[in-house]
Structures are given as C-alpha cells and as structure tokens.
Amino acid sequence: MATYELNIAGMHCIDCAHSIEAALKTVPGVDQAHVHDLKRQAQVTAEASTVSVEQWREAVKDTGYEVSPA
C-alpha cells in the first residue's frame, strides 16, 4: 500500500468532500480516501500496482471536480 496526496479544484464544502471520498473509494485498489474540504486535498491509500492517478482523476471528474497530484 502507498499513500498519495491529491489537490482538488472546485470543492467548496464538506458535502463536496464526502462526494469525492465516495467516488475515490469506488476505484479498484483504493483502500482508504480522506478528503479535507478546507485544504482542498485528498489523501488516498491504495495498492500502488493496481491504481493510477488517471483513474482517480476520472472518478473525481465524474462528480464534477478536478484533481491533480499535490
């Protein structure tokens, strides 16, 4: 397992953070996802060989937000 930091653009509240967390947790290989609404960042713990930033980007984009590596 590895932990990654991601910047989230367009997030304004705790409900946004919960939506993004839920989306990240649906990506295969993701063990945990925590999103901090004030910092506009996500911390994702995942199996490094299973997932990629592109998969996370797509999951977050589907909820209406943008993601980039921190």
All heavy atoms as TSV, in Angstrom:
chain	resi	resn	atom	element	x	y	z
A	1	MET	N	N	0.837	-1.183	0.000
A	1	MET	CA	C	0.000	0.000	0.000
A	1	MET	C	C	0.885	1.250	0.000
A	1	MET	O	O	1.938	1.269	0.592
A	1	MET	CB	C	-0.885	0.053	1.233
A	1	MET	CG	C	-1.972	-0.970	1.297
A	1	MET	SD	S	-3.254	-0.597	0.106
A	1	MET	CE	C	-4.242	-2.039	0.262
A	2	ALA	N	N	0.400	2.255	-0.679
A	2	ALA	CA	C	1.081	3.548	-0.725
A	2	ALA	C	C	0.051	4.640	-0.483
A	2	ALA	O	O	-1.133	4.455	-0.753
A	2	ALA	CB	C	1.752	3.746	-2.075
A	3	THR	N	N	0.505	5.776	0.037
A	3	THR	CA	C	-0.375	6.911	0.308
A	3	THR	C	C	-0.013	8.048	-0.629
A	3	THR	O	O	1.162	8.359	-0.822
A	3	THR	CB	C	-0.252	7.356	1.771
A	3	THR	OG1	O	-0.597	6.245	2.607
A	3	THR	CG2	C	-1.189	8.506	2.079
A	4	TYR	N	N	-1.039	8.653	-1.220
A	4	TYR	CA	C	-0.876	9.719	-2.200
A	4	TYR	C	C	-1.660	10.946	-1.764
A	4	TYR	O	O	-2.726	10.823	-1.183
A	4	TYR	CB	C	-1.393	9.264	-3.572
A	4	TYR	CG	C	-0.750	7.997	-4.044
A	4	TYR	CD1	C	-1.305	6.758	-3.722
A	4	TYR	CD2	C	0.401	8.026	-4.807
A	4	TYR	CE1	C	-0.710	5.578	-4.155
A	4	TYR	CE2	C	0.997	6.854	-5.252
A	4	TYR	CZ	C	0.437	5.631	-4.912
A	4	TYR	OH	O	1.013	4.474	-5.340
A	5	GLU	N	N	-1.137	12.116	-2.077
A	5	GLU	CA	C	-1.813	13.382	-1.812
A	5	GLU	C	C	-2.289	13.950	-3.143
A	5	GLU	O	O	-1.533	13.973	-4.123
A	5	GLU	CB	C	-0.864	14.381	-1.148
A	5	GLU	CG	C	-0.326	13.940	0.186
A	5	GLU	CD	C	-1.336	14.055	1.311
A	5	GLU	OE1	O	-2.199	14.946	1.244
A	5	GLU	OE2	O	-1.248	13.250	2.252
A	6	LEU	N	N	-3.528	14.411	-3.175
A	6	LEU	CA	C	-4.103	14.978	-4.386
A	6	LEU	C	C	-4.709	16.337	-4.092
A	6	LEU	O	O	-5.317	16.530	-3.043
A	6	LEU	CB	C	-5.208	14.065	-4.923
A	6	LEU	CG	C	-4.864	12.605	-5.146
A	6	LEU	CD1	C	-6.122	11.816	-5.435
A	6	LEU	CD2	C	-3.870	12.472	-6.271
A	7	ASN	N	N	-4.561	17.277	-5.004
A	7	ASN	CA	C	-5.239	18.571	-4.903
A	7	ASN	C	C	-6.578	18.450	-5.614
A	7	ASN	O	O	-6.664	17.844	-6.682
A	7	ASN	CB	C	-4.408	19.673	-5.558
A	7	ASN	CG	C	-3.145	19.961	-4.783
A	7	ASN	OD1	O	-3.133	19.942	-3.565
A	7	ASN	ND2	N	-2.068	20.207	-5.491
A	8	ILE	N	N	-7.617	19.038	-5.030
A	8	ILE	CA	C	-8.955	19.004	-5.606
A	8	ILE	C	C	-9.378	20.433	-5.929
A	8	ILE	O	O	-9.358	21.301	-5.058
A	8	ILE	CB	C	-9.981	18.388	-4.633
A	8	ILE	CG1	C	-9.499	17.041	-4.094
A	8	ILE	CG2	C	-11.345	18.294	-5.287
A	8	ILE	CD1	C	-9.449	15.927	-5.095
A	9	ALA	N	N	-9.782	20.679	-7.164
A	9	ALA	CA	C	-10.244	22.003	-7.575
A	9	ALA	C	C	-11.768	22.008	-7.666
A	9	ALA	O	O	-12.368	21.027	-8.104
A	9	ALA	CB	C	-9.649	22.377	-8.923
A	10	GLY	N	N	-12.369	23.104	-7.223
A	10	GLY	CA	C	-13.813	23.269	-7.337
A	10	GLY	C	C	-14.596	22.845	-6.109
A	10	GLY	O	O	-15.813	22.958	-6.090
A	11	MET	N	N	-13.908	22.364	-5.094
A	11	MET	CA	C	-14.574	21.898	-3.874
A	11	MET	C	C	-14.822	23.091	-2.948
A	11	MET	O	O	-13.927	23.905	-2.731
A	11	MET	CB	C	-13.685	20.863	-3.186
A	11	MET	CG	C	-14.281	20.287	-1.950
A	11	MET	SD	S	-13.332	18.897	-1.272
A	11	MET	CE	C	-11.671	19.504	-1.288
A	12	HIS	N	N	-16.059	23.184	-2.403
A	12	HIS	CA	C	-16.405	24.340	-1.571
A	12	HIS	C	C	-16.932	23.998	-0.188
A	12	HIS	O	O	-17.054	24.884	0.651
A	12	HIS	CB	C	-17.458	25.193	-2.291
A	12	HIS	CG	C	-17.014	25.661	-3.633
A	12	HIS	ND1	N	-16.046	26.618	-3.814
A	12	HIS	CD2	C	-17.364	25.266	-4.874
A	12	HIS	CE1	C	-15.841	26.805	-5.097
A	12	HIS	NE2	N	-16.631	26.003	-5.763
A	13	CYS	N	N	-17.276	22.731	0.060
A	13	CYS	CA	C	-17.899	22.416	1.346
A	13	CYS	C	C	-17.671	20.963	1.734
A	13	CYS	O	O	-17.121	20.178	0.965
A	13	CYS	CB	C	-19.401	22.706	1.282
A	13	CYS	SG	S	-20.289	21.618	0.141
A	14	ILE	N	N	-18.123	20.612	2.916
A	14	ILE	CA	C	-17.964	19.253	3.424
A	14	ILE	C	C	-18.762	18.246	2.594
A	14	ILE	O	O	-18.335	17.109	2.416
A	14	ILE	CB	C	-18.330	19.177	4.925
A	14	ILE	CG1	C	-17.879	17.836	5.525
A	14	ILE	CG2	C	-19.820	19.373	5.138
A	14	ILE	CD1	C	-16.412	17.717	5.700
A	15	ASP	N	N	-19.891	18.657	2.042
A	15	ASP	CA	C	-20.661	17.746	1.189
A	15	ASP	C	C	-19.879	17.408	-0.076
A	15	ASP	O	O	-19.929	16.272	-0.559
A	15	ASP	CB	C	-22.021	18.338	0.840
A	15	ASP	CG	C	-22.957	18.387	2.039
A	15	ASP	OD1	O	-22.819	17.530	2.941
A	15	ASP	OD2	O	-23.818	19.281	2.075
A	16	CYS	N	N	-19.167	18.398	-0.604
A	16	CYS	CA	C	-18.293	18.151	-1.757
A	16	CYS	C	C	-17.243	17.094	-1.386
A	16	CYS	O	O	-17.000	16.155	-2.143
A	16	CYS	CB	C	-17.559	19.417	-2.181
A	16	CYS	SG	S	-18.597	20.795	-2.700
A	17	ALA	N	N	-16.634	17.273	-0.223
A	17	ALA	CA	C	-15.601	16.344	0.237
A	17	ALA	C	C	-16.159	14.931	0.364
A	17	ALA	O	O	-15.510	13.967	-0.048
A	17	ALA	CB	C	-15.026	16.820	1.568
A	18	HIS	N	N	-17.352	14.796	0.895
A	18	HIS	CA	C	-17.958	13.468	1.050
A	18	HIS	C	C	-18.229	12.826	-0.309
A	18	HIS	O	O	-18.021	11.610	-0.472
A	18	HIS	CB	C	-19.233	13.568	1.865
A	18	HIS	CG	C	-18.988	13.887	3.301
A	18	HIS	ND1	N	-19.941	13.730	4.278
A	18	HIS	CD2	C	-17.896	14.362	3.950
A	18	HIS	CE1	C	-19.447	14.085	5.443
A	18	HIS	NE2	N	-18.199	14.480	5.257
A	19	SER	N	N	-18.680	13.599	-1.266
A	19	SER	CA	C	-18.931	13.077	-2.609
A	19	SER	C	C	-17.638	12.586	-3.261
A	19	SER	O	O	-17.613	11.526	-3.897
A	19	SER	CB	C	-19.558	14.149	-3.499
A	19	SER	OG	O	-20.820	14.515	-3.025
A	20	ILE	N	N	-16.582	13.352	-3.093
A	20	ILE	CA	C	-15.297	12.992	-3.673
A	20	ILE	C	C	-14.736	11.745	-2.996
A	20	ILE	O	O	-14.229	10.838	-3.661
A	20	ILE	CB	C	-14.316	14.172	-3.595
A	20	ILE	CG1	C	-14.825	15.315	-4.473
A	20	ILE	CG2	C	-12.909	13.751	-3.997
A	20	ILE	CD1	C	-14.155	16.637	-4.232
A	21	GLU	N	N	-14.820	11.686	-1.664
A	21	GLU	CA	C	-14.379	10.493	-0.936
A	21	GLU	C	C	-15.093	9.256	-1.450
A	21	GLU	O	O	-14.470	8.223	-1.713
A	21	GLU	CB	C	-14.661	10.630	0.562
A	21	GLU	CG	C	-13.574	11.268	1.333
A	21	GLU	CD	C	-13.857	11.300	2.827
A	21	GLU	OE1	O	-14.722	10.540	3.338
A	21	GLU	OE2	O	-13.198	12.099	3.500
A	22	ALA	N	N	-16.395	9.348	-1.575
A	22	ALA	CA	C	-17.187	8.202	-2.048
A	22	ALA	C	C	-16.746	7.782	-3.445
A	22	ALA	O	O	-16.612	6.582	-3.728
A	22	ALA	CB	C	-18.671	8.549	-2.026
A	23	ALA	N	N	-16.486	8.744	-4.314
A	23	ALA	CA	C	-16.054	8.436	-5.678
A	23	ALA	C	C	-14.688	7.763	-5.682
A	23	ALA	O	O	-14.472	6.780	-6.396
A	23	ALA	CB	C	-16.026	9.713	-6.516
A	24	LEU	N	N	-13.767	8.271	-4.882
A	24	LEU	CA	C	-12.432	7.682	-4.824
A	24	LEU	C	C	-12.470	6.259	-4.295
A	24	LEU	O	O	-11.721	5.392	-4.752
A	24	LEU	CB	C	-11.503	8.553	-3.976
A	24	LEU	CG	C	-11.076	9.866	-4.602
A	24	LEU	CD1	C	-10.408	10.768	-3.570
A	24	LEU	CD2	C	-10.140	9.614	-5.783
A	25	LYS	N	N	-13.335	6.001	-3.340
A	25	LYS	CA	C	-13.424	4.665	-2.742
A	25	LYS	C	C	-13.980	3.627	-3.708
A	25	LYS	O	O	-13.828	2.431	-3.478
A	25	LYS	CB	C	-14.262	4.715	-1.471
A	25	LYS	CG	C	-13.546	5.419	-0.332
A	25	LYS	CD	C	-14.431	5.513	0.900
A	25	LYS	CE	C	-13.717	6.256	2.016
A	25	LYS	NZ	N	-14.590	6.408	3.203
A	26	THR	N	N	-14.604	4.066	-4.799
A	26	THR	CA	C	-15.125	3.110	-5.782
A	26	THR	C	C	-14.053	2.634	-6.757
A	26	THR	O	O	-14.272	1.655	-7.465
A	26	THR	CB	C	-16.284	3.716	-6.609
A	26	THR	OG1	O	-15.786	4.782	-7.413
A	26	THR	CG2	C	-17.412	4.195	-5.715
A	27	VAL	N	N	-12.907	3.309	-6.784
A	27	VAL	CA	C	-11.831	2.922	-7.699
A	27	VAL	C	C	-11.187	1.631	-7.178
A	27	VAL	O	O	-10.773	1.576	-6.019
A	27	VAL	CB	C	-10.772	4.040	-7.826
A	27	VAL	CG1	C	-9.617	3.599	-8.704
A	27	VAL	CG2	C	-11.407	5.317	-8.354
A	28	PRO	N	N	-11.120	0.592	-8.010
A	28	PRO	CA	C	-10.498	-0.658	-7.568
A	28	PRO	C	C	-9.066	-0.432	-7.085
A	28	PRO	O	O	-8.302	0.310	-7.711
A	28	PRO	CB	C	-10.506	-1.532	-8.829
A	28	PRO	CG	C	-11.609	-0.960	-9.660
A	28	PRO	CD	C	-11.617	0.511	-9.382
A	29	GLY	N	N	-8.724	-1.028	-5.964
A	29	GLY	CA	C	-7.385	-0.896	-5.404
A	29	GLY	C	C	-7.269	0.169	-4.332
A	29	GLY	O	O	-6.295	0.187	-3.578
A	30	VAL	N	N	-8.254	1.061	-4.230
A	30	VAL	CA	C	-8.227	2.098	-3.195
A	30	VAL	C	C	-8.675	1.484	-1.876
A	30	VAL	O	O	-9.747	0.885	-1.786
A	30	VAL	CB	C	-9.119	3.299	-3.566
A	30	VAL	CG1	C	-9.264	4.252	-2.389
A	30	VAL	CG2	C	-8.545	4.030	-4.765
A	31	ASP	N	N	-7.838	1.614	-0.869
A	31	ASP	CA	C	-8.152	1.091	0.460
A	31	ASP	C	C	-8.869	2.144	1.296
A	31	ASP	O	O	-9.876	1.856	1.922
A	31	ASP	CB	C	-6.868	0.644	1.159
A	31	ASP	CG	C	-7.126	0.032	2.514
A	31	ASP	OD1	O	-7.944	-0.916	2.587
A	31	ASP	OD2	O	-6.523	0.500	3.500
A	32	GLN	N	N	-8.342	3.375	1.289
A	32	GLN	CA	C	-8.931	4.472	2.055
A	32	GLN	C	C	-8.821	5.771	1.268
A	32	GLN	O	O	-7.879	5.954	0.503
A	32	GLN	CB	C	-8.208	4.662	3.392
A	32	GLN	CG	C	-8.340	3.517	4.336
A	32	GLN	CD	C	-7.606	3.804	5.651
A	32	GLN	OE1	O	-7.167	4.922	5.915
A	32	GLN	NE2	N	-7.476	2.786	6.463
A	33	ALA	N	N	-9.772	6.656	1.501
A	33	ALA	CA	C	-9.729	8.001	0.923
A	33	ALA	C	C	-10.279	8.970	1.956
A	33	ALA	O	O	-11.336	8.729	2.522
A	33	ALA	CB	C	-10.549	8.073	-0.355
A	34	HIS	N	N	-9.523	10.011	2.212
A	34	HIS	CA	C	-9.944	11.066	3.134
A	34	HIS	C	C	-9.781	12.401	2.416
A	34	HIS	O	O	-8.711	12.695	1.894
A	34	HIS	CB	C	-9.110	11.060	4.414
A	34	HIS	CG	C	-9.211	9.772	5.174
A	34	HIS	ND1	N	-10.324	9.432	5.901
A	34	HIS	CD2	C	-8.363	8.741	5.280
A	34	HIS	CE1	C	-10.135	8.252	6.443
A	34	HIS	NE2	N	-8.952	7.800	6.077
A	35	VAL	N	N	-10.840	13.205	2.403
A	35	VAL	CA	C	-10.806	14.494	1.723
A	35	VAL	C	C	-11.011	15.594	2.752
A	35	VAL	O	O	-11.948	15.547	3.546
A	35	VAL	CB	C	-11.886	14.577	0.619
A	35	VAL	CG1	C	-11.848	15.935	-0.060
A	35	VAL	CG2	C	-11.684	13.462	-0.403
A	36	HIS	N	N	-10.113	16.572	2.741
A	36	HIS	CA	C	-10.186	17.714	3.652
A	36	HIS	C	C	-10.747	18.892	2.870
A	36	HIS	O	O	-10.097	19.393	1.945
A	36	HIS	CB	C	-8.796	18.035	4.194
A	36	HIS	CG	C	-8.816	18.981	5.348
A	36	HIS	ND1	N	-9.034	20.325	5.183
A	36	HIS	CD2	C	-8.659	18.775	6.668
A	36	HIS	CE1	C	-8.999	20.916	6.357
A	36	HIS	NE2	N	-8.770	19.989	7.275
A	37	ASP	N	N	-11.956	19.324	3.226
A	37	ASP	CA	C	-12.629	20.372	2.455
A	37	ASP	C	C	-11.912	21.717	2.514
A	37	ASP	O	O	-11.873	22.438	1.519
A	37	ASP	CB	C	-14.097	20.508	2.860
A	37	ASP	CG	C	-14.287	20.900	4.306
A	37	ASP	OD1	O	-13.591	20.335	5.184
A	37	ASP	OD2	O	-15.139	21.759	4.573
A	38	LEU	N	N	-11.350	22.094	3.643
A	38	LEU	CA	C	-10.700	23.403	3.748
A	38	LEU	C	C	-9.359	23.444	3.027
A	38	LEU	O	O	-8.999	24.463	2.432
A	38	LEU	CB	C	-10.522	23.783	5.214
A	38	LEU	CG	C	-11.821	23.954	6.005
A	38	LEU	CD1	C	-11.527	24.270	7.461
A	38	LEU	CD2	C	-12.688	25.043	5.386
A	39	LYS	N	N	-8.621	22.353	3.074
A	39	LYS	CA	C	-7.335	22.290	2.378
A	39	LYS	C	C	-7.505	21.985	0.896
A	39	LYS	O	O	-6.569	22.149	0.124
A	39	LYS	CB	C	-6.445	21.217	3.004
A	39	LYS	CG	C	-5.960	21.542	4.383
A	39	LYS	CD	C	-5.043	20.444	4.868
A	39	LYS	CE	C	-4.528	20.725	6.268
A	39	LYS	NZ	N	-3.656	19.626	6.729
A	40	ARG	N	N	-8.690	21.499	0.532
A	40	ARG	CA	C	-8.975	21.086	-0.845
A	40	ARG	C	C	-7.982	20.027	-1.314
A	40	ARG	O	O	-7.432	20.092	-2.418
A	40	ARG	CB	C	-8.992	22.283	-1.783
A	40	ARG	CG	C	-10.132	23.236	-1.451
A	40	ARG	CD	C	-10.264	24.327	-2.493
A	40	ARG	NE	N	-11.422	25.139	-2.188
A	40	ARG	CZ	C	-11.372	26.416	-1.870
A	40	ARG	NH1	N	-10.222	27.040	-1.831
A	40	ARG	NH2	N	-12.477	27.077	-1.607
A	41	GLN	N	N	-7.769	19.058	-0.413
A	41	GLN	CA	C	-6.850	17.975	-0.709
A	41	GLN	C	C	-7.457	16.637	-0.312
A	41	GLN	O	O	-8.283	16.565	0.605
A	41	GLN	CB	C	-5.532	18.141	0.031
A	41	GLN	CG	C	-4.680	19.265	-0.492
A	41	GLN	CD	C	-3.333	19.298	0.172
A	41	GLN	OE1	O	-3.173	18.933	1.328
A	41	GLN	NE2	N	-2.332	19.750	-0.572
A	42	ALA	N	N	-6.999	15.605	-1.003
A	42	ALA	CA	C	-7.394	14.240	-0.681
A	42	ALA	C	C	-6.147	13.438	-0.369
A	42	ALA	O	O	-5.085	13.660	-0.954
A	42	ALA	CB	C	-8.125	13.613	-1.854
A	43	GLN	N	N	-6.297	12.511	0.565
A	43	GLN	CA	C	-5.242	11.559	0.868
A	43	GLN	C	C	-5.807	10.186	0.549
A	43	GLN	O	O	-6.852	9.803	1.089
A	43	GLN	CB	C	-4.824	11.662	2.325
A	43	GLN	CG	C	-3.652	10.775	2.668
A	43	GLN	CD	C	-3.236	10.955	4.108
A	43	GLN	OE1	O	-4.073	10.853	5.002
A	43	GLN	NE2	N	-1.974	11.225	4.323
A	44	VAL	N	N	-5.137	9.473	-0.344
A	44	VAL	CA	C	-5.619	8.186	-0.806
A	44	VAL	C	C	-4.584	7.121	-0.481
A	44	VAL	O	O	-3.405	7.276	-0.796
A	44	VAL	CB	C	-5.875	8.205	-2.331
A	44	VAL	CG1	C	-6.366	6.856	-2.819
A	44	VAL	CG2	C	-6.868	9.301	-2.691
A	45	THR	N	N	-5.037	6.052	0.163
A	45	THR	CA	C	-4.192	4.893	0.402
A	45	THR	C	C	-4.660	3.808	-0.549
A	45	THR	O	O	-5.850	3.466	-0.563
A	45	THR	CB	C	-4.305	4.423	1.864
A	45	THR	OG1	O	-3.967	5.513	2.725
A	45	THR	CG2	C	-3.377	3.252	2.133
A	46	ALA	N	N	-3.731	3.315	-1.363
A	46	ALA	CA	C	-4.106	2.370	-2.404
A	46	ALA	C	C	-2.973	1.407	-2.701
A	46	ALA	O	O	-1.811	1.673	-2.388
A	46	ALA	CB	C	-4.478	3.127	-3.679
A	47	GLU	N	N	-3.338	0.309	-3.337
A	47	GLU	CA	C	-2.366	-0.655	-3.836
A	47	GLU	C	C	-1.677	-0.014	-5.038
A	47	GLU	O	O	-2.318	0.228	-6.073
A	47	GLU	CB	C	-3.074	-1.939	-4.232
A	47	GLU	CG	C	-2.151	-3.043	-4.625
A	47	GLU	CD	C	-1.251	-3.502	-3.503
A	47	GLU	OE1	O	-1.729	-3.651	-2.363
A	47	GLU	OE2	O	-0.058	-3.691	-3.770
A	48	ALA	N	N	-0.404	0.271	-4.903
A	48	ALA	CA	C	0.331	1.034	-5.918
A	48	ALA	C	C	0.312	0.369	-7.297
A	48	ALA	O	O	0.253	1.056	-8.313
A	48	ALA	CB	C	1.764	1.256	-5.471
A	49	SER	N	N	0.329	-0.926	-7.342
A	49	SER	CA	C	0.378	-1.603	-8.633
A	49	SER	C	C	-0.989	-1.721	-9.299
A	49	SER	O	O	-1.089	-2.127	-10.449
A	49	SER	CB	C	0.970	-3.002	-8.457
A	49	SER	OG	O	0.141	-3.774	-7.610
A	50	THR	N	N	-2.051	-1.342	-8.591
A	50	THR	CA	C	-3.409	-1.537	-9.095
A	50	THR	C	C	-4.041	-0.273	-9.658
A	50	THR	O	O	-4.798	-0.338	-10.620
A	50	THR	CB	C	-4.320	-2.079	-7.967
A	50	THR	OG1	O	-3.714	-3.248	-7.427
A	50	THR	CG2	C	-5.691	-2.414	-8.470
A	51	VAL	N	N	-3.765	0.889	-9.073
A	51	VAL	CA	C	-4.459	2.111	-9.459
A	51	VAL	C	C	-3.492	3.159	-10.001
A	51	VAL	O	O	-2.296	3.088	-9.784
A	51	VAL	CB	C	-5.258	2.718	-8.289
A	51	VAL	CG1	C	-6.321	1.766	-7.825
A	51	VAL	CG2	C	-4.353	3.097	-7.147
A	52	SER	N	N	-4.056	4.147	-10.682
A	52	SER	CA	C	-3.247	5.244	-11.211
A	52	SER	C	C	-3.963	6.567	-10.947
A	52	SER	O	O	-5.170	6.595	-10.699
A	52	SER	CB	C	-3.041	5.080	-12.714
A	52	SER	OG	O	-4.249	5.299	-13.401
A	53	VAL	N	N	-3.214	7.640	-11.032
A	53	VAL	CA	C	-3.790	8.973	-10.851
A	53	VAL	C	C	-4.887	9.216	-11.884
A	53	VAL	O	O	-5.890	9.855	-11.600
A	53	VAL	CB	C	-2.693	10.060	-10.916
A	53	VAL	CG1	C	-3.300	11.445	-10.929
A	53	VAL	CG2	C	-1.735	9.911	-9.743
A	54	GLU	N	N	-4.719	8.666	-13.075
A	54	GLU	CA	C	-5.735	8.849	-14.120
A	54	GLU	C	C	-7.082	8.246	-13.695
A	54	GLU	O	O	-8.128	8.833	-13.951
A	54	GLU	CB	C	-5.269	8.235	-15.441
A	54	GLU	CG	C	-6.201	8.533	-16.594
A	54	GLU	CD	C	-6.420	10.022	-16.839
A	54	GLU	OE1	O	-5.465	10.809	-16.688
A	54	GLU	OE2	O	-7.560	10.406	-17.175
A	55	GLN	N	N	-7.073	7.100	-13.038
A	55	GLN	CA	C	-8.318	6.503	-12.548
A	55	GLN	C	C	-8.958	7.391	-11.493
A	55	GLN	O	O	-10.170	7.559	-11.464
A	55	GLN	CB	C	-8.058	5.113	-11.965
A	55	GLN	CG	C	-7.733	4.077	-13.007
A	55	GLN	CD	C	-7.342	2.773	-12.370
A	55	GLN	OE1	O	-6.357	2.707	-11.638
A	55	GLN	NE2	N	-8.106	1.743	-12.645
A	56	TRP	N	N	-8.150	7.960	-10.623
A	56	TRP	CA	C	-8.678	8.867	-9.596
A	56	TRP	C	C	-9.246	10.111	-10.244
A	56	TRP	O	O	-10.293	10.593	-9.869
A	56	TRP	CB	C	-7.586	9.274	-8.606
A	56	TRP	CG	C	-7.022	8.133	-7.831
A	56	TRP	CD1	C	-7.663	6.970	-7.486
A	56	TRP	CD2	C	-5.715	8.034	-7.315
A	56	TRP	NE1	N	-6.818	6.165	-6.788
A	56	TRP	CE2	C	-5.611	6.794	-6.656
A	56	TRP	CE3	C	-4.618	8.863	-7.337
A	56	TRP	CZ2	C	-4.455	6.379	-6.025
A	56	TRP	CZ3	C	-3.463	8.445	-6.702
A	56	TRP	CH2	C	-3.383	7.220	-6.057
A	57	ARG	N	N	-8.513	10.634	-11.228
A	57	ARG	CA	C	-8.952	11.848	-11.921
A	57	ARG	C	C	-10.323	11.623	-12.557
A	57	ARG	O	O	-11.203	12.469	-12.457
A	57	ARG	CB	C	-7.920	12.232	-12.980
A	57	ARG	CG	C	-8.194	13.566	-13.636
A	57	ARG	CD	C	-7.076	13.962	-14.583
A	57	ARG	NE	N	-5.904	14.354	-13.790
A	57	ARG	CZ	C	-4.671	13.877	-13.984
A	57	ARG	NH1	N	-4.429	12.992	-14.923
A	57	ARG	NH2	N	-3.679	14.284	-13.227
A	58	GLU	N	N	-10.517	10.488	-13.188
A	58	GLU	CA	C	-11.801	10.185	-13.812
A	58	GLU	C	C	-12.918	10.045	-12.783
A	58	GLU	O	O	-14.026	10.547	-12.982
A	58	GLU	CB	C	-11.699	8.913	-14.657
A	58	GLU	CG	C	-10.947	9.115	-15.957
A	58	GLU	CD	C	-11.571	10.174	-16.844
A	58	GLU	OE1	O	-12.806	10.153	-17.040
A	58	GLU	OE2	O	-10.825	11.033	-17.347
A	59	ALA	N	N	-12.634	9.379	-11.666
A	59	ALA	CA	C	-13.647	9.206	-10.618
A	59	ALA	C	C	-14.068	10.553	-10.047
A	59	ALA	O	O	-15.260	10.819	-9.845
A	59	ALA	CB	C	-13.125	8.297	-9.510
A	60	VAL	N	N	-13.103	11.433	-9.800
A	60	VAL	CA	C	-13.396	12.755	-9.246
A	60	VAL	C	C	-14.082	13.626	-10.292
A	60	VAL	O	O	-15.042	14.344	-9.985
A	60	VAL	CB	C	-12.108	13.423	-8.703
A	60	VAL	CG1	C	-12.379	14.856	-8.279
A	60	VAL	CG2	C	-11.556	12.614	-7.531
A	61	LYS	N	N	-13.631	13.545	-11.528
A	61	LYS	CA	C	-14.229	14.330	-12.615
A	61	LYS	C	C	-15.704	13.973	-12.780
A	61	LYS	O	O	-16.531	14.846	-13.049
A	61	LYS	CB	C	-13.471	14.087	-13.913
A	61	LYS	CG	C	-13.921	14.949	-15.056
A	61	LYS	CD	C	-13.071	14.701	-16.286
A	61	LYS	CE	C	-13.559	15.560	-17.434
A	61	LYS	NZ	N	-12.763	15.332	-18.641
A	62	ASP	N	N	-16.030	12.705	-12.612
A	62	ASP	CA	C	-17.426	12.267	-12.716
A	62	ASP	C	C	-18.319	12.899	-11.654
A	62	ASP	O	O	-19.528	12.972	-11.820
A	62	ASP	CB	C	-17.527	10.744	-12.634
A	62	ASP	CG	C	-17.005	10.065	-13.891
A	62	ASP	OD1	O	-16.822	10.749	-14.922
A	62	ASP	OD2	O	-16.780	8.834	-13.831
A	63	THR	N	N	-17.726	13.388	-10.552
A	63	THR	CA	C	-18.506	14.062	-9.513
A	63	THR	C	C	-18.523	15.579	-9.709
A	63	THR	O	O	-19.145	16.297	-8.928
A	63	THR	CB	C	-17.974	13.738	-8.094
A	63	THR	OG1	O	-16.643	14.210	-7.967
A	63	THR	CG2	C	-18.052	12.260	-7.799
A	64	GLY	N	N	-17.795	16.071	-10.750
A	64	GLY	CA	C	-17.834	17.492	-11.061
A	64	GLY	C	C	-16.637	18.293	-10.583
A	64	GLY	O	O	-16.672	19.529	-10.602
A	65	TYR	N	N	-15.550	17.627	-10.200
A	65	TYR	CA	C	-14.368	18.311	-9.678
A	65	TYR	C	C	-13.148	17.880	-10.471
A	65	TYR	O	O	-13.182	16.931	-11.229
A	65	TYR	CB	C	-14.184	17.987	-8.187
A	65	TYR	CG	C	-15.412	18.281	-7.385
A	65	TYR	CD1	C	-16.328	17.272	-7.112
A	65	TYR	CD2	C	-15.701	19.560	-6.949
A	65	TYR	CE1	C	-17.500	17.532	-6.398
A	65	TYR	CE2	C	-16.874	19.837	-6.243
A	65	TYR	CZ	C	-17.748	18.821	-5.974
A	65	TYR	OH	O	-18.895	19.089	-5.286
A	66	GLU	N	N	-12.051	18.586	-10.272
A	66	GLU	CA	C	-10.785	18.270	-10.935
A	66	GLU	C	C	-9.755	17.869	-9.889
A	66	GLU	O	O	-9.763	18.371	-8.773
A	66	GLU	CB	C	-10.275	19.478	-11.723
A	66	GLU	CG	C	-11.172	19.887	-12.877
A	66	GLU	CD	C	-11.235	18.858	-13.996
A	66	GLU	OE1	O	-10.197	18.186	-14.261
A	66	GLU	OE2	O	-12.307	18.708	-14.591
A	67	VAL	N	N	-8.843	16.991	-10.271
A	67	VAL	CA	C	-7.819	16.515	-9.357
A	67	VAL	C	C	-6.448	16.584	-10.035
A	67	VAL	O	O	-6.339	16.425	-11.244
A	67	VAL	CB	C	-8.114	15.064	-8.886
A	67	VAL	CG1	C	-8.071	14.099	-10.038
A	67	VAL	CG2	C	-7.172	14.631	-7.797
A	68	SER	N	N	-5.420	16.857	-9.220
A	68	SER	CA	C	-4.040	16.827	-9.697
A	68	SER	C	C	-3.164	16.360	-8.546
A	68	SER	O	O	-3.531	16.525	-7.380
A	68	SER	CB	C	-3.608	18.220	-10.186
A	68	SER	OG	O	-3.636	19.134	-9.114
A	69	PRO	N	N	-1.994	15.791	-8.857
A	69	PRO	CA	C	-1.099	15.385	-7.775
A	69	PRO	C	C	-0.676	16.590	-6.949
A	69	PRO	O	O	-0.462	17.660	-7.495
A	69	PRO	CB	C	0.097	14.766	-8.505
A	69	PRO	CG	C	-0.410	14.426	-9.867
A	69	PRO	CD	C	-1.484	15.433	-10.169
A	70	ALA	N	N	-0.581	16.401	-5.645
A	70	ALA	CA	C	-0.164	17.500	-4.750
A	70	ALA	C	C	1.324	17.705	-4.841
A	70	ALA	O	O	2.068	16.836	-5.175
A	70	ALA	CB	C	-0.568	17.194	-3.312
